[in-house]
Amino acid sequence: VKTRCTMPQLALRLSGAERVMIGQEQRVKIELHNPGSGDATGVVLFEDVPEELRHAGGPSLEFEVGTLRSGETREMELVLTAERPGVVVNRITARGDGNLQVENQIEFEVIAPALEVAVDGPSVRYLERPATYTVSVQNPGTAAAKDIELVTKLPKGLQFVKANNL
């Protein structure tokens, strides 16, 4: 009598954008594969959402995949919202019956503009004498800042005369 031993396995592949703008969605493509000779049963995906990201389901996610037949691949998508700038390491773990477990991670950067405004000029101004103030705007962030509008309110007694570099 010959008996055939079947052995399920799990393989996990993750892909997504290398950079995502703060406030935008990062779509992580998940490919879960069973390259083994037997069915993988009780398969569940686990995710602890990194602090730079948010998911509507909360900070700890669990998704029941069920049975993954021998040779079968399932593709899923995890949609996360970028909340804070920085380099993100997003780990996902797949577990199944019989102590099956595989973990993989995807690394990407959440980018964000950051504006800094500085005003330089005299702290004392004599009546009827012009004063020159220099206003500088910088973006030390990791993304381009677009459609920037610089607005100021002049203190009582000052009058706008002209500006350059506009």
C-alpha positions in Angstrom: 0.0 0.0 0.0 1.4 3.3 -1.1 0.4 6.5 0.8 1.0 9.8 -0.7 2.0 12.6 1.7 0.7 16.0 0.8 2.4 19.1 2.0 0.8 22.6 1.8 3.0 25.7 1.7 2.4 29.4 1.7 4.2 32.1 -0.3 3.4 35.8 0.1 4.3 38.6 -2.3 3.6 42.3 -1.8 3.8 45.2 -4.2 2.8 48.8 -4.3 4.0 52.3 -5.1 7.5 53.3 -3.8 6.2 56.8 -2.7 2.8 58.0 -1.7 1.7 61.6 -0.9 0.3 62.3 2.6 -3.5 62.1 2.5 -3.5 59.7 -0.5 -4.1 56.0 -0.7 -1.4 53.4 -0.8 -2.7 50.3 -2.5 -0.8 47.2 -1.5 -1.2 44.3 -3.9 -1.1 40.9 -2.0 -0.4 37.7 -3.8 -0.9 34.6 -1.7 0.2 31.3 -3.3 0.3 27.7 -2.3 3.2 26.1 -4.1 2.8 22.9 -2.0 1.3 19.5 -2.9 -1.6 19.8 -0.5 -4.4 22.2 0.3 -3.6 24.9 2.8 -6.6 25.3 5.1 -7.6 27.9 7.7 -5.5 30.6 6.0 -5.8 34.0 7.6 -3.9 37.3 6.8 -2.8 39.5 9.6 -1.7 43.2 9.5 -0.7 45.6 12.2 -1.1 48.9 10.4 2.0 51.1 10.8 1.6 54.4 12.7 2.2 56.4 9.5 -0.9 54.8 7.9 -4.6 54.4 8.6 -7.2 51.8 7.7 -11.0 52.1 8.2 -10.9 48.7 10.0 -8.6 49.9 12.7 -4.9 49.4 13.6 -5.0 45.5 13.6 -6.5 43.8 10.6 -7.4 40.1 10.1 -8.7 38.7 6.8 -9.9 35.1 6.5 -8.8 33.6 3.2 -10.0 30.1 3.9 -8.6 27.2 1.9 -5.9 27.7 -0.7 -5.7 24.7 -3.0 -2.4 23.2 -4.2 -1.0 25.5 -6.9 -3.6 28.2 -6.3 -2.9 31.9 -6.1 -5.2 34.6 -4.6 -4.7 38.2 -5.3 -6.1 40.8 -2.9 -5.6 44.5 -2.4 -5.1 46.4 0.9 -6.0 50.1 0.8 -4.3 52.2 3.4 -4.3 56.0 3.8 -1.0 57.9 4.3 -1.2 59.9 7.5 2.3 60.9 8.5 5.5 61.4 6.4 8.4 58.9 6.7 9.6 55.6 5.6 7.1 52.9 6.2 7.7 49.2 6.7 4.4 47.4 6.2 4.4 43.7 7.3 1.8 41.2 6.5 1.6 37.6 7.9 -0.3 34.7 6.5 -1.0 31.7 8.8 -2.7 28.4 8.1 -3.6 25.2 9.8 -0.6 22.8 10.6 1.7 25.7 11.7 1.9 27.2 8.3 3.2 30.7 8.4 4.8 33.2 6.1 5.6 36.9 6.5 6.6 39.5 4.0 7.0 43.3 4.0 6.8 46.2 1.7 8.8 49.4 2.3 7.7 52.7 0.8 7.9 56.4 1.7 5.1 58.7 2.7 6.0 62.1 1.3 4.7 65.5 2.3 5.4 69.2 1.6 6.3 71.4 4.5 6.4 75.2 4.3 8.5 77.5 6.4 8.1 81.3 6.2 10.5 83.8 7.6 10.3 87.6 7.7 13.5 89.7 8.2 13.6 93.4 8.6 14.0 96.2 11.1 12.2 96.0 14.4 12.0 99.8 14.7 10.9 102.1 11.8 10.8 105.9 11.9 7.8 107.8 10.6 7.9 108.6 6.9 11.0 106.5 6.3 10.7 103.3 4.1 11.6 100.0 5.6 12.5 96.9 3.7 11.4 93.5 4.8 12.5 90.2 3.3 10.0 87.4 3.2 11.4 83.9 2.4 9.4 80.7 1.9 11.1 77.3 1.9 9.8 73.8 1.4 12.0 71.4 3.6 9.5 68.7 3.0 9.8 65.6 0.8 7.2 66.6 -1.8 6.5 69.6 -4.0 4.2 72.3 -2.6 1.8 73.5 -5.2 -0.5 76.5 -5.6 1.1 78.4 -2.7 -0.5 81.7 -1.7 1.4 84.0 0.7 -0.9 86.4 2.5 0.0 88.8 5.2 -1.7 91.5 7.3 0.3 94.7 7.7 0.4 96.2 11.2 -1.4 99.5 11.7 0.7 102.4 10.4 2.4 100.4 7.6 1.6 100.6 4.0 2.5 98.1 1.2 4.6 99.8 -1.4 6.1 97.1 -3.7 7.4 93.6 -3.9 9.7 91.7 -6.2 10.2 88.1 -7.1 6.5 87.4 -7.5 
